[in-house]
Amino acid sequence: MLTAYCYRSGEIGFGPIAPPETLFIARNADDQKLQDTVKGFARRSYDNSKYLVPGVPEAKDDHTAVVAVCEFMATINKALGK
């Protein structure tokens, strides 16, 4: 089971668990479906090397960043049928 998570920078990561310094996005038994869904709704970094949660990198404060992650989480979970 794969977990999607993000850092305060907005960078999205995938792994078996979300590291302590990250925010949980979603978990799914179908690893490929989770990655495809998250990457499909994510934004690309300027150098095209990272996937980012929309709204987080430019968030003016932590509260605004968390709101953006919650909105992204809802979008992903809806797309995954949860």
C-alpha positions as a Markdown table, in Angstrom:
| # | Residue | x | y | z |
|---|---|---|---|---|
| 1 | Met | 0.0 | 0.0 | 0.0 |
| 2 | Leu | 1.5 | 3.3 | -1.1 |
| 3 | Thr | 1.1 | 6.7 | 0.7 |
| 4 | Ala | 1.3 | 10.1 | -1.0 |
| 5 | Tyr | 2.5 | 13.0 | 1.2 |
| 6 | Cys | 3.9 | 16.5 | 0.8 |
| 7 | Tyr | 6.5 | 18.7 | 2.4 |
| 8 | Arg | 5.9 | 22.4 | 3.4 |
| 9 | Ser | 7.5 | 23.3 | 0.1 |
| 10 | Gly | 4.7 | 21.6 | -1.7 |
| 11 | Glu | 6.9 | 18.8 | -3.0 |
| 12 | Ile | 5.0 | 15.5 | -3.2 |
| 13 | Gly | 6.5 | 12.2 | -2.2 |
| 14 | Phe | 5.5 | 8.6 | -2.2 |
| 15 | Gly | 6.4 | 5.8 | 0.1 |
| 16 | Pro | 5.1 | 3.2 | 2.5 |
| 17 | Ile | 4.4 | 5.8 | 5.2 |
| 18 | Ala | 4.3 | 9.6 | 5.4 |
| 19 | Pro | 7.5 | 10.9 | 7.2 |
| 20 | Pro | 6.9 | 12.9 | 10.4 |
| 21 | Glu | 7.7 | 16.3 | 8.8 |
| 22 | Thr | 5.2 | 15.8 | 6.0 |
| 23 | Leu | 1.4 | 16.1 | 5.5 |
| 24 | Phe | -0.6 | 13.0 | 4.5 |
| 25 | Ile | -2.4 | 13.3 | 1.1 |
| 26 | Ala | -3.8 | 9.8 | 0.4 |
| 27 | Arg | -3.2 | 6.1 | 0.6 |
| 28 | Asn | -4.3 | 3.4 | -1.9 |
| 29 | Ala | -3.7 | -0.3 | -2.4 |
| 30 | Asp | -3.2 | 0.2 | -6.1 |
| 31 | Asp | 0.2 | 2.0 | -6.1 |
| 32 | Gln | 0.1 | 2.9 | -9.8 |
| 33 | Lys | -3.4 | 4.3 | -9.6 |
| 34 | Leu | -2.4 | 6.5 | -6.6 |
| 35 | Gln | 0.7 | 7.8 | -8.4 |
| 36 | Asp | -1.2 | 8.5 | -11.6 |
| 37 | Thr | -4.0 | 10.3 | -9.9 |
| 38 | Val | -1.8 | 12.4 | -7.7 |
| 39 | Lys | 0.5 | 13.4 | -10.6 |
| 40 | Gly | -2.5 | 14.1 | -12.8 |
| 41 | Phe | -3.8 | 16.8 | -10.4 |
| 42 | Ala | -0.4 | 18.1 | -9.2 |
| 43 | Arg | 1.5 | 21.0 | -10.6 |
| 44 | Arg | 5.1 | 20.6 | -12.0 |
| 45 | Ser | 8.0 | 22.6 | -10.6 |
| 46 | Tyr | 9.6 | 25.2 | -12.7 |
| 47 | Asp | 12.5 | 22.9 | -13.6 |
| 48 | Asn | 10.0 | 20.1 | -14.3 |
| 49 | Ser | 11.7 | 17.8 | -11.9 |
| 50 | Lys | 9.1 | 17.7 | -9.1 |
| 51 | Tyr | 5.4 | 17.4 | -8.5 |
| 52 | Leu | 3.9 | 20.0 | -6.3 |
| 53 | Val | 0.6 | 20.4 | -4.4 |
| 54 | Pro | -1.1 | 23.5 | -6.1 |
| 55 | Gly | -1.1 | 26.5 | -3.8 |
| 56 | Val | 1.4 | 25.3 | -1.3 |
| 57 | Pro | 4.7 | 26.7 | -2.6 |
| 58 | Glu | 3.2 | 30.2 | -2.8 |
| 59 | Ala | 1.2 | 30.0 | 0.4 |
| 60 | Lys | 1.8 | 33.1 | 2.5 |
| 61 | Asp | 1.6 | 31.1 | 5.8 |
| 62 | Asp | 1.3 | 27.6 | 7.2 |
| 63 | His | -2.5 | 27.9 | 7.6 |
| 64 | Thr | -2.9 | 28.7 | 3.9 |
| 65 | Ala | -0.6 | 25.9 | 2.9 |
| 66 | Val | -2.6 | 23.4 | 5.0 |
| 67 | Val | -5.9 | 24.6 | 3.5 |
| 68 | Ala | -4.4 | 24.0 | 0.0 |
| 69 | Val | -3.3 | 20.5 | 1.0 |
| 70 | Cys | -6.7 | 19.7 | 2.4 |
| 71 | Glu | -8.3 | 20.8 | -0.9 |
| 72 | Phe | -5.9 | 18.7 | -2.9 |
| 73 | Met | -6.5 | 15.7 | -0.6 |
| 74 | Ala | -10.2 | 16.0 | -1.1 |
| 75 | Thr | -9.7 | 16.1 | -4.9 |
| 76 | Ile | -7.5 | 13.1 | -4.9 |
| 77 | Asn | -9.8 | 11.0 | -2.6 |
| 78 | Lys | -12.8 | 11.9 | -4.8 |
| 79 | Ala | -10.9 | 10.8 | -7.9 |
| 80 | Leu | -9.9 | 7.6 | -6.2 |
| 81 | Gly | -13.6 | 6.9 | -5.3 |
| 82 | Lys | -13.2 | 7.4 | -1.5 |
